[in-house]
């Protein structure tokens, strides 16, 4: 005999996530052409070497600046670099 009124309840293993408001730190660039973008790499260069090559080949009109260290302390940008940079990609790899 089949019971049609039986109700099963279960919990979602993902859980319930509350919506998060995000706020941009700076306005989006209208274009990357001619912009100065810094790539700052800290840690092991495993994935960042192909990332750098891919970005440079996909966006040849961007003035890419590379800052890297293979230690645990990130490379800091100077005040002058922060004033002139149009964007930053921070990569930390272990």
Residue pairs with C-beta under 8 A, 6 or more apart in sequence:
29 35
29 86
29 87
32 59
32 61
32 62
32 87
33 61
33 62
34 61
34 62
34 63
35 62
35 63
35 86
35 87
36 62
36 63
36 65
36 84
36 85
36 86
36 87
37 62
37 63
37 64
37 65
37 85
37 86
37 87
37 88
37 89
38 65
38 66
38 67
38 77
38 81
38 85
38 87
38 88
38 89
39 48
39 51
39 52
39 55
39 64
39 65
39 66
39 67
39 68
39 88
39 89
39 91
40 67
40 68
40 74
40 75
40 77
40 88
40 89
40 90
40 91
41 48
41 52
41 66
41 67
41 68
41 69
41 75
41 91
41 92
41 93
42 68
42 69
42 71
42 72
42 73
42 74
42 75
42 90
42 91
42 92
42 93
43 70
43 72
43 92
43 93
43 94
44 70
44 93
44 94
45 68
45 70
45 93
46 93
47 91
47 93
48 68
48 91
48 93
51 91
52 64
52 66
55 62
55 64
55 89
56 62
56 64
65 81
65 85
67 75
67 77
68 75
69 75
74 90
74 92
77 85
77 88
